Structures are given as C-alpha cells and as structure tokens.
Amino acid sequence: MKRLDEAFFHRHALEVAPDLLGKLLTHTLPDGSKRTLRISETEAYCGEEDTACHAHRGRTPRTEILYRRPGTIYIYLCYGMHNLMNVITGEEGEPQGVLIRACVDAPGPGRLTKALQLDRSLNGEDIVTDPRLAIYDDGSRYAVRTAPRVGIGYASPEDQARPWRFIMGKESNDS
C-alpha cells in the first residue's frame, strides 16, 4: 500500500478527483487507533472562474487556504454543523481542490468526517506529510461515472450542470 505523494495532488482537480475514487482515507486518532474508509465519491472545484468554488470572489481570509500548495487539507464548517474535507490540488497560487464527498459506509461529506473523527484542527495541514491523516492506494481500481455536483444552488447554471462529481462504480481489473 502506497501513501499518495505531492505529485499526485500537483495536478488539476479534474484529474485528481476521479483518481481518488477507491483510495483509502485513514485518520490516526490520538490514542493511536486508526479509522479507514474507501473514498467513493468526490467533486472537483476549479478556481476563481468556477462560481461553485469558494475562491470564486478571490482571496479572502476564508479562501486563502485554497491558494496553498497541493496536498493542503481544507476542512470547513457547512451549515454550522458539518465538517467537510477537501484537498487542494494543482499549482500553488491557483485555487482548486477536491471535496471528498462520500466513502463506502459513510454516504455524505458530513458523515465521512464524523465516521473518521475529522475536524477543523486538521485544516491547513498537509495530507502528504501529516502523521494523523493520509490517503493510500492499495491498488484497487474502480469504474468511474460522472454527475453534476450537488448543493451548489448559488453557482451559475453552467457551473451547476458541469459533470464534476465523480462516483465509484464496480471494481475493475484494469490497473
């Protein structure tokens, strides 16, 4: 099993998002125990031109993290109650990232952070080097289907319709 490195995230969000499907998201808790879930759904957010991206209006104290280096963890509070986890991708200074939308046995971005006990204390950390949180490739490969992103009613109709949600299908024998 191989931990994903910075090169994996140093690509456009539209490349990283489908490639994260089937990977293992692992959180090591303070007591040393580990929680691991397989990523089953992601969404890509592609910079200031994407009206669904938090950085659409440019740099602000909230969005500054989106401009950091690839592999930076971005966890924010949604609806005042759910922590949602993203990983920054692409080039530093060009805001984009991937929302980890669901995992097997944790259908939904709030449910997966709850199941893995992820909170905003990890916001701004590096998923490539942080000892608490990592994504691993165990060699499993899955078919991928796309769909429009959800929960972005504030975005333009064009951005709402983009098929930038990636959903894990059946396991594939292709490596």
C-alpha positions as CSV (number, residue, x, y, z in Angstrom):
1,M,0.0,0.0,0.0
2,K,1.4,3.4,-1.1
3,R,0.7,6.8,0.5
4,L,-0.2,9.4,-2.1
5,D,2.5,11.9,-2.5
6,E,2.6,15.6,-3.5
7,A,2.9,14.7,-7.2
8,F,-0.5,13.0,-7.1
9,F,-2.1,16.3,-5.9
10,H,0.0,18.5,-8.1
11,R,-2.4,18.0,-11.0
12,H,-5.6,19.7,-12.0
13,A,-8.7,19.0,-9.8
14,L,-10.4,17.3,-12.7
15,E,-7.6,14.7,-12.9
16,V,-7.2,14.2,-9.2
17,A,-11.0,13.9,-8.3
18,P,-11.7,10.7,-10.3
19,D,-8.2,9.2,-9.4
20,L,-9.1,9.5,-5.7
21,L,-12.0,7.0,-6.1
22,G,-11.2,3.8,-4.4
23,K,-8.3,5.2,-2.4
24,L,-8.2,4.7,1.4
25,L,-8.6,7.7,3.7
26,T,-7.0,7.0,7.1
27,H,-7.1,9.0,10.3
28,T,-4.9,8.1,13.2
29,L,-6.6,9.1,16.4
30,P,-4.8,10.5,19.5
31,D,-4.9,7.1,21.2
32,G,-3.1,5.5,18.2
33,S,-6.1,3.7,16.8
34,K,-6.8,4.1,13.0
35,R,-10.0,4.7,11.2
36,T,-10.0,3.9,7.4
37,L,-12.7,4.4,4.8
38,R,-12.6,3.9,1.0
39,I,-13.4,7.0,-1.0
40,S,-16.5,6.5,-3.2
41,E,-17.4,10.0,-4.3
42,T,-15.6,13.3,-5.0
43,E,-16.3,16.7,-6.5
44,A,-13.9,19.0,-8.3
45,Y,-13.8,22.8,-7.7
46,C,-11.8,24.6,-10.3
47,G,-10.6,28.1,-9.4
48,E,-11.9,31.6,-9.4
49,E,-13.7,31.1,-12.7
50,D,-15.8,28.3,-11.2
51,T,-18.8,30.0,-9.4
52,A,-19.2,27.0,-7.2
53,C,-15.7,27.3,-5.8
54,H,-15.2,29.2,-2.5
55,A,-12.4,31.2,-4.2
56,H,-14.7,32.5,-6.9
57,R,-14.6,36.0,-5.5
58,G,-10.8,35.9,-5.0
59,R,-8.6,35.8,-1.9
60,T,-10.2,36.4,1.5
61,P,-9.2,35.2,4.9
62,R,-11.5,32.2,4.4
63,T,-10.3,31.3,0.9
64,E,-6.6,31.9,1.5
65,I,-6.1,28.2,2.2
66,L,-7.2,27.3,-1.4
67,Y,-4.2,29.1,-2.8
68,R,-1.7,26.9,-0.9
69,R,0.4,24.1,-2.2
70,P,-1.1,20.9,-3.4
71,G,-1.9,18.4,-0.7
72,T,-3.1,21.0,1.8
73,I,-6.1,19.9,3.8
74,Y,-9.1,22.3,3.7
75,I,-11.8,21.5,6.3
76,Y,-14.7,23.9,6.7
77,L,-17.9,24.0,8.6
78,C,-21.1,23.7,6.5
79,Y,-24.5,24.8,7.7
80,G,-22.9,25.4,11.1
81,M,-22.8,21.7,11.9
82,H,-20.9,19.5,9.3
83,N,-17.2,19.5,8.8
84,L,-16.4,18.9,5.1
85,M,-13.0,17.8,3.9
86,N,-11.2,19.0,0.7
87,V,-7.7,18.5,-0.6
88,I,-6.0,21.4,-2.5
89,T,-4.8,20.4,-6.0
90,G,-3.0,22.0,-8.9
91,E,-0.5,24.8,-8.8
92,E,0.2,26.8,-5.7
93,G,-1.5,30.2,-6.1
94,E,-4.2,28.8,-8.4
95,P,-7.1,27.9,-6.1
96,Q,-8.7,24.5,-6.8
97,G,-9.4,21.4,-4.8
98,V,-11.4,18.2,-4.4
99,L,-14.2,17.7,-1.9
100,I,-14.2,14.1,-0.5
101,R,-18.0,13.8,-0.8
102,A,-18.5,10.2,0.4
103,C,-16.9,7.0,1.4
104,V,-18.1,3.4,1.4
105,D,-20.1,3.0,4.6
106,A,-20.2,6.8,5.0
107,P,-22.6,8.3,2.4
108,G,-22.1,12.0,2.6
109,P,-19.4,14.5,3.3
110,G,-20.6,15.2,6.9
111,R,-21.0,11.5,7.7
112,L,-17.5,10.6,6.5
113,T,-15.8,13.3,8.6
114,K,-17.9,12.2,11.6
115,A,-17.0,8.5,11.0
116,L,-13.3,9.3,10.7
117,Q,-13.5,11.9,13.6
118,L,-12.1,14.6,11.3
119,D,-12.5,18.2,12.5
120,R,-11.1,21.7,11.7
121,S,-8.0,21.0,13.8
122,L,-6.6,19.4,10.6
123,N,-7.4,22.5,8.4
124,G,-4.3,23.7,6.7
125,E,-2.2,20.6,7.4
126,D,-0.5,18.6,4.7
127,I,-2.1,15.3,3.7
128,V,1.2,14.1,2.3
129,T,3.3,14.5,5.5
130,D,0.9,14.9,8.4
131,P,1.1,11.7,10.6
132,R,-2.6,11.9,11.5
133,L,-4.2,11.9,8.1
134,A,-3.3,10.2,4.9
135,I,-4.7,8.7,1.7
136,Y,-3.3,5.4,0.5
137,D,-3.5,3.5,-2.8
138,D,-3.9,-0.3,-2.3
139,G,-4.0,-1.0,-6.0
140,S,-7.8,-1.4,-6.2
141,R,-9.3,0.1,-9.3
142,Y,-13.0,1.0,-10.0
143,A,-15.1,2.2,-12.9
144,V,-16.0,5.9,-12.7
145,R,-19.2,7.7,-13.6
146,T,-19.9,11.4,-13.5
147,A,-22.8,13.5,-12.5
148,P,-23.4,17.2,-11.7
149,R,-22.2,18.5,-8.4
150,V,-24.8,18.9,-5.7
151,G,-25.6,21.5,-3.1
152,I,-24.3,24.4,-5.1
153,G,-27.5,26.3,-5.9
154,Y,-25.6,29.6,-5.5
155,A,-23.4,28.8,-8.6
156,S,-24.2,29.8,-12.2
157,P,-26.5,27.4,-14.1
158,E,-23.5,26.4,-16.3
159,D,-21.4,25.5,-13.2
160,Q,-24.2,23.7,-11.6
161,A,-24.6,21.5,-14.7
162,R,-20.9,20.6,-15.0
163,P,-20.4,16.8,-14.5
164,W,-17.6,17.4,-12.0
165,R,-18.9,14.9,-9.4
166,F,-17.2,11.5,-9.7
167,I,-18.7,8.3,-8.3
168,M,-17.1,5.0,-7.8
169,G,-18.6,2.1,-9.8
170,K,-17.7,-1.6,-9.8
171,E,-14.2,-2.9,-9.2
172,S,-12.2,-3.1,-12.4
173,N,-9.4,-5.5,-13.3
174,D,-7.7,-2.7,-15.2
175,S,-4.5,-1.5,-13.5
